[in-house]
Amino acid sequence: MKKHILALLFPIVGLYGTAPLASTIDFPSDSVYVTSSDEVKRFLAQRYMLTGLVNESVSTSLVSTQYRFYQGFNNAIACSSSVVVTVDKNTKEVIQIYTHLLSESECQSAKDDNRAIDLNTPEQTYAPFVAAGSPKTIVTTTFNVFDPDPLTALEDTTLEYSDVISSAAYSLYSGVEVTEVEGIRYLENSRVRAVDVRAFDIDGDGVLESDISQQGIITSASDFTIERDIKDYENKNTQFLDTMAFYHIDKSVQYLQQLGFDIFSEPVQFDAFFGNKDNSTAYSSQNVIVFGNGVSADAEDADVILHELAHMINFSLVKRWRDGDTGAIGEGLGDYWAASSRYRTNKTFQPEIVFSWDGVNTSKISTRILNDTEARYVPGISYPAHVVRNGTNADQLWSTPLFQVLKLAIAEHGERVHEHIDRIIWEGIAALGGGVTMPDAALSIVKAAERLYPQSNYSDLFVKQFKAHNILTNTVVFYAPQFLMVKDEKATIPLDIYNISGKSINKFTGSFEQSDDVISFNVGVFGNSFSQKKQQATITVKVPDSTQCGEAFTLNAETVTDFNNQQVPTQDEYSIPFVICTPKLTHIPKVENSALIDATSTEGGLGGNKIGVKSYLLTLSDTAVLNNDFSVSLHIKHKRMSDLKVTLTPPIGDREITLLAYENIQQDEFNQQLMSRFNQEVNRLKGESLEGTWTLKVTDRAVGESGELVSWGIANISGYTKPETTKDNSNRSGGGSLGWLSLLVLVVIKLRETLIKNR
């Protein structure tokens, strides 16, 4: 049997390599059916030469079964070694293979989380009564809670933690299930249990440290309707905090079960008043969530409660969730789960902010947003939790596309689809393992959307949002001159083609709607030149004779990429825009040839890098007004254009127009005319007088690469000149059509992955 290419990418288990290998997600192109772990292992051994795998578990999600394995060497189960084969629950067809294989040396120091914990539980308290014959029953009662927090409920951003909270901030809920023994009610049911941590080996040294905030087990003879009083916390009277945590965890677990995920084999345990640190943590191995009591009590904010519960959900779906980008993905999932919950009842007041209450009553401002439009994924670097990467919070990089899909889906289809999006996200996560990267997780979620709701546009929404943050990209990217010379209804176009897939391509083929030319590159199974360098091609296209100077012309392309590992080939569709003829400007651009300021490193935490900022001034005496046809000239050289944001401020007013915003431009030079008729952001300047001092600001938010501003300017377009020779049109410098495309309104690139189509 022919062995597939993954055998060349992954070490044969037992013949371990020394270099770490990235995670890979594969969607097989041929149909394979399996019904047991043994059959899956035989399939992996025959197809990928993966042998020596050890069974970890078999789990099920909504429509799939996951067969999980780890590598068969010491400590492999403790590190993030993972092979996860996802099988259709009904047809038994293999639909997805996730692999993250490590060398034995990488797992030598890995340890399981065996930290000990000493808990006081409700069972211990009422055990003597039950032993004496008293019945243990489930009863319903009433809870008084913040939902999600007092600041949001009152829509009052001036509210402070020390204030007495108005009764209007509370919500009263009946029908909450609790346990009753001998007339005493305990915060416990089949889904959630309030506990008191008496001692915990937090640092893993084998020594139990006492919890200074032991409050005992909260009980009531009737309802749990006490209002909060922070002075009570000083006396360890924490009924309100326990009530908050119990209610919100219970409600969320019930909703999770409604979605179809019944994943907790025992009640989720929590201690709502743990220690004196301004931090909350989910400990999956010990099945307990602890809520801190530093500057403020974390359990007063439902966002914190649901964020930590999301970690428990995540850990239950993928037990060894660590390494790769799992830190930032996990935090982003927690933020999303909290925001998703509040969005059901609050769509107008700060819906895209989490921790609105606890985040401003803390040792540092620690609210997070779910609309970080400038967050961009950069391949090749790690994304742990709570760090700045490329100038943005890594947690927000993951939560933002998820939440924006939720908003878009509800706006288009109504509230009924809310649970669809929640269901898709957890189904996609369930098919993953340790060491996962954001692109792999994104593909898994897109595939889950296709499988769960094949008739919907959910997968397109996810693809669009993941692409907006560079988490998903097209396989390749095209760059071409911005302006075309047309002669006898034809134009010759030089193309620079970059592989941005992160993989070695075996064969790439592209065809163009308005051309007889087909481009094709055969790199070879072992070749990797296309994964490191650009390819070049020249095509001749047909342009209608009726096309006039100044008009846009769109070149449509379809491509097929074969990675030669029996994965479904990737198909992409592109629309590459051009402008016919070259514009004449009323003012020539100002030459700067000025070095830009690179970002600099700072120490630790979310402080991140110190951004580099440089401003440039251009004074014009022309009193003309920007009319219907004007342009901003921008010529920048930089080895990593994704580091940069470029804005323009007119002489009057404080409007700042964004010209570039951390674009995923592969070329190291951007030389474009940003024309008002094709650029919505630039068109906002229409009607402004040219007279006065214009300010161009270039911000660099990532360390390590520098560049220069060559020239820039703003001017009306007085007419168009048709290039005289093909040579002028063939100049390959200038940033490329795709860089220009990212700023257009009239053109959309659509990624159409065959691998995520419904089979």
C-alpha positions in Angstrom: 0.0 0.0 0.0 1.3 3.4 -0.9 2.1 5.4 2.2 0.7 8.9 2.4 2.8 12.0 2.9 2.1 12.5 6.6 4.5 9.6 7.1 7.2 11.9 5.9 6.1 14.8 8.1 5.6 12.9 11.4 8.2 10.7 13.1 7.4 7.0 13.2 6.5 6.3 16.8 9.5 4.4 18.2 11.9 6.2 15.9 11.5 9.6 17.4 13.0 12.7 15.9 14.6 15.5 17.8 12.9 18.5 16.4 9.4 19.6 17.6 6.7 19.3 15.0 3.7 21.5 14.6 0.2 20.2 14.8 -1.5 19.2 11.6 -5.2 18.7 10.7 -6.0 16.5 7.8 -9.3 15.9 5.9 -9.0 12.6 4.0 -10.0 12.6 0.4 -11.0 9.0 0.1 -13.6 7.2 2.2 -12.4 5.0 5.2 -14.8 3.5 7.7 -13.8 2.4 11.2 -15.8 1.1 14.2 -13.2 0.7 17.0 -9.9 2.0 18.4 -8.1 -1.1 17.0 -9.4 -0.4 13.5 -8.4 3.2 13.8 -4.8 2.2 14.8 -4.6 -0.2 11.9 -5.7 2.6 9.6 -3.1 5.0 11.0 -0.4 2.4 10.7 -1.2 1.5 7.1 -1.9 5.0 5.8 0.5 7.1 7.8 3.0 4.6 9.2 2.0 5.8 12.7 2.6 2.8 15.0 3.0 2.3 18.7 0.1 4.6 19.6 -1.6 4.0 23.0 -5.4 4.3 23.4 -6.3 7.3 25.5 -10.1 7.4 25.3 -13.1 7.3 23.0 -15.4 10.3 23.3 -18.5 11.4 21.5 -19.8 14.8 20.6 -23.0 15.8 18.8 -22.4 14.1 15.5 -19.0 12.5 15.9 -16.9 10.0 17.7 -13.3 10.9 18.7 -10.7 8.2 19.0 -7.8 9.6 21.0 -4.3 8.3 21.3 -0.9 9.3 22.6 2.6 8.2 21.8 3.9 5.1 23.5 6.8 6.4 25.5 7.3 7.5 29.1 5.5 10.6 30.1 3.7 10.9 26.7 0.4 10.9 28.4 1.5 13.8 30.5 2.6 16.0 27.6 0.6 17.2 24.7 1.3 14.2 22.4 -2.0 13.7 20.5 -3.6 11.8 17.7 -7.3 12.4 17.4 -9.3 10.6 14.7 -12.8 12.0 14.3 -15.4 9.7 12.8 -19.0 10.3 11.7 -21.2 8.9 14.5 -23.7 7.5 12.0 -21.7 6.5 8.9 -18.5 5.6 10.7 -16.5 7.4 8.1 -13.2 9.1 9.1 -13.7 12.8 8.5 -10.8 14.4 10.3 -7.4 13.5 11.6 -5.6 15.8 14.1 -2.0 15.0 15.0 0.5 16.6 17.3 3.5 14.3 17.7 6.5 15.0 19.9 10.0 13.6 20.4 10.5 11.5 23.5 13.0 14.1 24.9 10.2 16.8 24.7 8.1 14.8 27.1 10.8 13.7 29.6 9.9 16.5 32.1 6.2 16.4 31.6 4.1 15.6 34.7 0.5 14.9 35.4 -1.3 17.3 37.6 -1.4 15.3 40.8 -1.8 18.2 43.2 -3.8 17.2 46.3 -6.8 19.1 47.6 -8.7 18.9 50.9 -12.4 19.8 50.5 -15.3 20.3 52.8 -18.3 19.1 50.8 -22.1 19.1 51.5 -22.1 15.3 51.7 -19.7 15.5 54.7 -22.0 17.9 56.4 -25.3 16.1 56.0 -23.9 12.6 55.9 -24.8 11.8 59.6 -28.4 12.7 59.0 -28.6 10.5 55.9 -26.9 7.7 57.8 -29.6 8.0 60.5 -32.3 7.6 57.9 -33.2 11.1 57.0 -34.1 11.5 53.3 -32.0 13.4 50.8 -34.3 15.2 48.4 -34.0 17.7 45.5 -36.2 20.8 46.1 -36.6 24.0 44.2 -36.0 27.4 45.7 -35.5 31.1 44.8 -32.2 32.8 44.1 -31.3 36.5 44.2 -28.3 37.3 41.9 -26.6 39.8 39.7 -27.1 38.8 36.0 -24.6 39.4 34.8 -23.3 42.2 37.1 -24.6 45.4 38.8 -22.9 47.8 36.4 -24.5 46.2 33.4 -27.9 45.7 35.0 -28.1 49.4 36.0 -26.1 50.6 32.9 -24.1 52.7 35.2 -20.4 52.9 34.5 -19.8 55.2 37.5 -20.7 52.4 39.9 -17.9 51.3 42.2 -17.3 48.1 44.2 -17.6 49.9 47.5 -21.0 51.4 46.7 -24.3 50.1 48.2 -26.0 48.4 45.2 -29.6 49.3 44.4 -32.1 46.5 44.6 -32.8 47.2 40.9 -29.5 45.5 40.1 -30.7 42.1 41.2 -32.6 39.4 39.4 -34.8 37.0 41.3 -35.0 33.5 39.9 -37.3 30.6 41.1 -37.2 26.9 40.4 -33.5 26.4 41.1 -32.8 22.9 42.3 -30.9 22.3 45.5 -30.5 19.5 48.0 -32.5 19.3 51.2 -31.8 17.2 54.3 -33.6 17.6 57.6 -35.1 20.9 56.5 -31.7 22.4 55.6 -30.9 23.3 52.0 -27.5 22.8 50.5 -26.1 24.3 47.3 -25.8 21.0 45.5 -27.5 19.1 42.7 -26.6 16.7 39.9 -24.8 19.5 38.0 -23.0 21.7 40.5 -21.8 21.6 44.1 -20.6 24.4 46.4 -17.5 23.3 48.4 -15.1 24.9 50.8 -11.4 24.4 50.0 -9.6 23.8 53.3 -6.2 23.2 51.9 -4.6 23.0 48.5 -1.2 22.0 47.1 -1.3 25.0 44.7 2.4 25.0 43.7 2.7 21.2 43.3 5.4 20.7 45.9 3.4 18.1 47.8 2.6 20.3 50.7 -1.0 21.3 51.4 -1.4 25.1 52.1 -4.4 26.1 54.2 -6.9 28.4 52.6 -7.1 31.5 54.8 -10.7 32.2 53.5 -12.4 29.0 54.7 -16.1 29.9 55.0 -17.7 26.6 55.6 -20.7 25.1 53.7 -23.4 27.6 52.9 -26.9 26.5 53.8 -30.4 27.9 54.2 -33.7 26.9 55.7 -35.6 28.5 52.9 -34.5 30.6 49.9 -31.1 32.0 48.9 -32.2 35.6 48.5 -29.7 37.6 50.6 -28.3 40.7 49.0 -24.5 41.4 48.8 -22.7 43.3 51.5 -19.0 43.4 51.1 -18.6 43.8 54.9 -20.1 40.4 55.2 -17.1 38.9 53.3 -14.7 40.1 56.0 -16.7 37.9 58.4 -16.7 35.0 55.9 -20.4 35.3 55.4 -20.4 34.5 51.7 -23.9 33.3 50.9 -24.3 35.8 48.1 -21.1 34.8 46.4 -22.0 31.1 46.7 -25.5 31.8 45.4 -24.0 33.7 42.4 -21.5 31.0 41.4 -24.1 28.2 42.0 -26.8 29.8 39.9 -24.7 30.8 36.9 -22.8 27.5 36.7 -26.0 25.5 37.0 -27.8 27.6 34.4 -24.9 27.3 32.0 -24.4 23.5 32.4 -28.1 23.0 31.8 -27.8 25.1 28.6 -24.8 23.0 27.6 -26.8 19.9 28.1 -29.6 21.4 26.0 -27.0 21.9 23.2 -26.3 18.2 23.4 -23.1 18.2 25.4 -23.6 16.1 28.6 -19.9 15.9 29.4 -19.5 16.2 33.2 -19.5 12.8 34.9 -19.9 14.5 38.3 -21.1 17.9 39.5 -18.8 20.8 38.8 -17.4 21.9 42.2 -16.6 25.5 43.1 -15.4 27.5 46.1 -16.7 31.1 45.7 -14.4 32.6 48.3 -10.9 31.2 47.9 -7.8 32.9 49.2 -7.0 36.5 49.0 -5.6 36.7 45.4 -7.2 38.8 42.7 -7.5 35.7 40.5 -9.8 32.8 39.7 -8.8 29.4 38.4 -10.3 26.2 37.0 -8.5 23.1 38.2 -9.7 20.4 35.9 -7.8 17.5 37.4 -9.2 18.3 40.8 -12.7 19.2 39.4 -12.9 22.5 41.3 -13.2 26.1 40.3 -11.9 28.6 42.8 -12.9 32.3 42.8 -10.5 34.8 44.3 -11.1 37.6 46.7 -8.4 40.2 46.2 -9.4 43.8 45.5 -12.9 42.5 44.8 -14.8 39.2 45.1 -14.6 37.7 41.6 -17.8 35.7 42.1 -19.8 38.9 42.0 -19.3 39.0 38.2 -21.1 36.3 36.2 -18.6 36.9 33.4 -15.8 35.6 35.6 -17.9 32.6 36.7 -18.8 31.6 33.1 -15.3 32.2 31.8 -13.9 29.7 34.4 -16.7 27.2 33.6 -15.7 27.4 29.9 -12.3 26.2 30.9 -13.9 23.2 32.6 -15.9 22.5 29.5 -12.8 22.8 27.3 -10.8 20.5 29.6 -13.7 17.9 29.6 -13.8 17.9 25.8 -10.0 17.7 25.4 -8.4 16.5 28.6 -4.8 17.3 27.8 -5.4 20.8 26.5 -1.9 22.4 26.6 0.9 23.7 24.4 0.6 25.2 20.9 -1.9 28.1 20.9 -4.2 26.4 23.6 -3.5 29.1 26.1 -5.0 32.0 24.0 -7.6 29.8 22.5 -8.8 28.6 25.9 -9.0 32.2 27.2 -10.8 33.3 24.1 -13.3 30.5 24.5 -13.9 31.6 28.1 -14.5 35.2 27.1 -16.8 34.1 24.3 -18.8 31.8 26.6 -19.4 34.7 29.0 -20.2 37.2 26.3 -22.5 34.7 24.5 -24.5 34.3 27.7 -24.9 38.0 28.4 -25.8 38.6 24.7 -29.1 36.7 25.1 -30.4 39.4 27.4 -28.2 42.4 26.6 -27.5 43.4 23.0 -27.1 47.1 23.5 -25.1 48.0 26.6 -21.4 47.0 26.2 -22.1 43.6 24.8 -18.6 43.2 23.5 -16.9 43.8 26.9 -16.4 41.0 29.4 -15.6 41.4 33.2 -17.4 44.8 33.2 -17.7 44.7 37.0 -14.7 42.7 38.3 -12.4 44.0 35.6 -12.6 47.6 36.8 -12.6 46.7 40.5 -9.2 45.0 40.5 -5.5 45.7 40.9 -5.3 46.6 37.2 -7.9 47.3 34.5 -8.5 43.9 33.1 -11.7 44.0 31.0 -11.4 42.4 27.6 -13.1 43.1 24.3 -14.5 40.9 21.7 -14.3 43.3 18.8 -10.6 43.7 18.5 -10.7 44.5 14.7 -6.9 45.1 14.5 -5.9 41.7 16.0 -3.9 39.6 13.5 -2.5 36.1 13.6 1.2 35.7 12.8 2.2 32.2 11.8 5.3 30.7 13.5 4.9 32.3 16.9 3.3 30.9 20.0 0.0 32.2 21.6 -0.1 31.4 25.3 -2.7 32.9 27.5 -2.7 36.6 28.5 0.1 37.8 26.3 0.5 40.5 23.7 1.4 39.3 20.2 2.0 41.6 17.4 0.6 44.4 19.5 -2.7 42.9 20.6 -4.0 40.7 23.4 -3.8 37.1 22.2 -7.0 36.2 24.1 -9.0 38.7 22.1 -7.5 37.5 18.8 -9.5 34.2 19.3 -12.6 35.5 21.0 -13.3 38.3 18.5 -14.0 36.2 15.4 -16.2 33.8 17.4 -18.3 36.6 18.9 -18.6 38.5 15.7 -19.9 35.4 13.9 -22.6 35.1 16.7 -23.7 38.7 16.2 -23.8 38.4 12.4 -25.7 35.1 12.5 -28.3 36.4 14.9 -28.7 39.7 12.9 -29.3 37.6 9.7 -31.3 34.7 11.0 -32.7 35.7 14.3 -32.3 34.7 18.0 -33.1 31.0 17.2 -29.6 30.5 15.8 -27.8 31.6 18.9 -27.5 28.0 20.1 -26.4 26.9 16.7 -23.2 29.0 16.9 -22.5 27.9 20.5 -23.0 24.2 19.4 -20.7 24.6 16.4 -17.8 26.0 18.4 -17.8 23.3 21.0 -18.2 20.6 18.4 -15.2 21.9 16.6 -13.1 22.0 19.7 -14.1 18.5 20.6 -12.2 17.1 17.6 -8.9 18.6 18.7 -6.0 17.6 21.0 -3.0 19.1 22.7 -0.6 21.5 20.9 -3.3 22.9 18.6 -2.8 26.1 16.7 -5.4 28.7 15.9 -5.6 27.9 12.2 -6.2 24.2 13.0 -8.9 25.1 15.5 -10.5 27.4 13.1 -10.6 24.7 10.3 -12.1 22.3 12.8 -14.9 24.8 13.7 -15.6 25.5 10.0 -15.9 21.8 9.4 -18.2 21.4 12.3 -20.4 24.2 10.9 -20.6 22.3 7.6 -21.5 19.0 9.3 -24.0 20.3 11.8 -25.8 22.8 9.5 -25.0 22.0 5.9 -27.8 24.2 4.5 -26.7 27.3 6.4 -24.1 30.0 5.7 -22.5 29.6 9.1 -19.3 28.1 7.7 -18.9 31.1 5.4 -19.4 33.5 8.3 -16.7 31.7 10.3 -14.3 31.7 7.3 -14.8 35.4 6.7 -14.1 36.3 10.3 -11.1 34.0 10.7 -9.7 35.4 7.5 -10.2 38.9 8.7 -7.8 38.2 11.5 -5.4 36.2 9.3 -6.2 33.0 11.3 -7.3 31.4 8.0 -5.8 32.5 4.8 -6.0 31.5 1.1 -3.5 28.9 0.1 -1.6 31.4 -2.1 -1.8 35.1 -2.6 -1.4 37.0 -5.9 0.3 40.4 -6.4 0.1 42.4 -9.6 0.5 46.0 -10.8 -2.3 48.3 -9.8 -2.7 49.9 -13.2 -3.2 48.1 -16.6 -2.2 49.0 -20.1 -4.8 47.8 -22.6 -4.0 47.5 -26.3 -6.3 45.8 -28.8 -8.5 44.6 -25.9 -5.6 42.8 -24.3 -3.3 43.4 -21.3 -0.2 41.5 -20.2 -0.1 41.0 -16.5 2.9 39.9 -14.4 2.0 38.0 -11.3 4.0 37.4 -8.1 2.6 34.3 -6.3 3.3 33.5 -2.7 2.5 30.3 -0.8 1.0 31.4 2.6 -0.4 28.0 3.5 2.4 27.1 5.9 2.8 23.8 4.1 4.9 22.5 1.2 2.8 22.4 -1.9 3.2 19.5 -4.3 1.2 21.1 -7.2 -0.5 24.4 -7.7 -2.7 25.2 -10.7 -4.6 28.4 -11.5 -6.9 29.4 -14.3 -8.3 32.8 -15.1 -11.8 33.6 -16.4 -10.7 36.2 -18.9 -7.6 34.4 -20.1 -6.6 31.3 -22.0 -3.5 31.0 -19.8 -3.2 28.4 -17.1 -0.4 28.6 -14.5 0.9 25.5 -12.9 3.8 24.7 -10.6 5.0 21.2 -9.7 7.2 21.5 -6.7 7.6 17.8 -5.9 6.7 15.8 -2.9 9.9 16.6 -1.0 10.3 20.1 -2.3 9.7 23.1 -0.2 10.8 26.0 -2.4 7.3 27.2 -2.8 6.8 27.3 0.9 9.7 29.7 1.2 9.9 31.7 -2.0 7.5 33.3 -4.5 6.8 32.1 -7.9 6.3 34.3 -11.0 4.1 34.1 -14.0 2.9 36.3 -16.8 -0.6 36.0 -18.3 -2.5 37.8 -21.1 -6.1 38.8 -20.3 -8.9 40.0 -22.5 -10.3 43.4 -21.5 -13.5 44.7 -23.1 -12.9 47.5 -25.5 -15.6 49.5 -23.9 -13.6 49.8 -20.6 -12.5 53.4 -20.1 -9.5 54.9 -18.3 -10.2 55.2 -14.6 -12.6 52.3 -14.5 -11.9 49.1 -12.5 -11.3 45.8 -14.1 -11.5 42.6 -12.1 -9.6 39.5 -13.0 -11.3 36.3 -11.7 -9.2 33.3 -10.8 -9.8 29.8 -9.6 -7.0 27.7 -8.1 -6.4 24.1 -6.9 -3.7 23.3 -4.4 -2.5 19.7 -3.9 -0.5 19.0 -0.8 -0.1 15.3 -1.9 -1.0 13.8 1.4 -4.4 12.5 0.3 -6.0 15.5 1.9 -8.9 17.0 0.0 -7.3 19.5 -2.5 -7.9 23.1 -1.6 -9.8 25.2 -4.0 -9.7 29.0 -3.8 -11.5 31.7 -5.7 -10.0 35.2 -6.2 -11.1 38.5 -7.7 -8.0 40.6 -8.5 -8.8 44.3 -9.2 -7.0 46.7 -11.5 -7.5 50.3 -12.7 -7.3 51.0 -16.4 -4.7 53.6 -17.2 -2.6 55.7 -14.7 -4.0 58.7 -12.8 -2.6 62.2 -13.2 -2.2 63.9 -9.8 -2.5 67.6 -9.1 0.3 67.3 -6.5 3.3 65.0 -6.8 3.9 62.9 -3.6 6.4 64.2 -1.1 9.6 62.2 -0.9 10.6 61.4 2.6 13.1 58.4 2.5 12.7 58.4 6.3 13.4 55.5 8.6 10.4 54.3 10.5 10.6 53.6 14.3 10.4 49.9 15.2 8.5 48.8 18.3 10.7 47.9 21.4 10.3 45.1 23.9 9.0 45.7 27.4 8.9 43.3 30.3 6.2 40.7 30.8 2.5 40.5 31.1 -0.1 42.3 29.0 2.1 45.4 28.9 3.5 44.0 25.7 5.7 46.0 23.4 6.2 49.7 23.4 4.9 50.7 20.0 7.1 52.7 17.6 5.3 55.8 16.3 6.5 58.4 13.7 4.5 61.3 12.2 5.0 63.2 9.0 3.7 66.6 7.9 2.7 67.8 4.5 1.6 71.4 4.1 -0.3 72.4 0.9 -1.4 75.9 -0.1 -3.9 74.6 -2.7 -7.5 75.8 -1.8 -9.1 73.2 -4.0 -11.6 70.8 -2.5 -11.2 67.0 -2.7 -13.7 66.1 -5.4 -15.2 62.9 -6.7 -11.9 61.5 -7.9 -8.8 61.9 -5.6 -6.1 59.7 -4.3 -3.7 59.2 -1.4 -0.3 58.1 -2.5 1.6 55.8 -0.1 5.0 54.2 -0.7 6.5 52.2 2.2 9.2 49.6 2.4 9.1 47.2 5.3 10.1 43.5 5.7 6.9 42.7 7.6 4.1 44.9 6.5 1.8 43.3 9.1 3.6 45.3 11.8 2.3 48.6 10.5 -0.8 50.8 10.9 -0.8 53.9 8.8 -3.3 56.7 9.3 -4.0 60.2 7.8 -5.4 63.2 9.6 -6.7 66.2 7.6 -5.7 69.8 8.5 -9.1 70.6 10.1 -10.8 68.3 12.6 -9.6 65.3 14.5 -10.7 62.5 12.0 -8.1 59.9 11.6 -8.4 57.9 8.4 -6.9 54.4 8.3 -4.9 53.7 5.2 -3.3 50.4 6.3 -4.1 48.3 9.4 -1.7 45.5 10.0 -2.4 44.0 6.5 -1.2 40.5 5.7 0.9 41.7 2.8 3.7 39.3 1.8 5.7 41.8 -0.3 8.2 44.1 1.5 7.1 47.1 -0.5 3.7 48.8 -0.7 3.4 51.5 -3.4 -0.2 52.3 -4.2 -2.6 55.1 -5.2 -5.4 54.7 -2.7 -8.2 56.1 -4.8 -11.4 57.5 -3.4 -13.7 55.9 -5.9 -12.5 52.4 -4.8 -11.6 53.0 -1.1 -14.4 53.7 1.3 -12.1 54.9 4.1 -10.3 57.3 1.8 -13.6 58.5 0.4 -14.5 59.8 3.8 -12.2 62.8 3.0 -14.4 63.9 0.2 -15.2 67.6 0.5 -12.1 68.4 2.6 -9.9 71.3 1.4 -6.4 70.4 0.4 -5.1 73.6 2.1 -3.3 73.2 5.4 -1.1 70.7 7.1 -1.8 67.0 6.7 -0.4 64.4 9.1 0.6 60.9 8.3 1.2 58.6 11.2 3.0 55.2 11.0 2.7 52.9 14.0 4.8 49.8 14.4 3.5 47.4 17.0 5.9 44.4 16.6 9.6 44.1 17.4 12.2 42.9 15.0 11.8 44.5 11.6 12.3 48.0 10.4 11.5 50.0 7.2 11.2 53.4 5.7 8.6 55.8 4.4 9.6 56.5 0.8 6.9 59.0 -0.1 3.3 60.0 0.4 0.8 62.6 -0.6 -2.8 63.6 -1.3 -4.1 65.1 -4.5 -7.1 65.3 -6.8 -6.9 63.3 -10.0 -7.0 65.5 -13.1 -7.1 62.8 -15.7 -5.5 59.5 -16.8 -2.6 58.5 -18.9 -2.4 55.3 -20.7 1.1 53.7 -20.3 3.0 53.7 -23.6 4.9 50.4 -23.3 4.4 46.9 -21.9 7.6 47.5 -19.9 5.9 50.2 -17.8 3.0 47.9 -17.1 5.3 45.0 -16.1 6.9 46.7 -13.2 6.5 44.2 -10.4 7.1 46.6 -7.5 4.3 48.5 -5.9 2.6 46.4 -3.2 0.4 44.4 -5.5 -3.2 44.2 -6.4 -4.1 42.0 -3.5 -2.7 44.5 -1.0 -4.9 47.1 -2.7 -7.7 44.7 -2.7 -7.8 44.5 1.0 -8.8 48.1 1.0 -11.5 47.9 -1.6 -15.3 47.9 -1.1 -16.2 46.7 -4.6 -14.3 43.4 -4.5 -14.5 40.5 -2.2 -12.1 37.5 -2.1 -13.9 34.4 -1.2 -12.2 31.4 0.2 -13.9 28.2 -1.0 -12.3 25.2 0.6 -13.4 21.9 -0.9 -12.2 20.3 2.4 -14.9 22.1 4.3 -17.7 21.5 1.9 -20.4 19.1 3.0 -19.5 15.7 1.7 
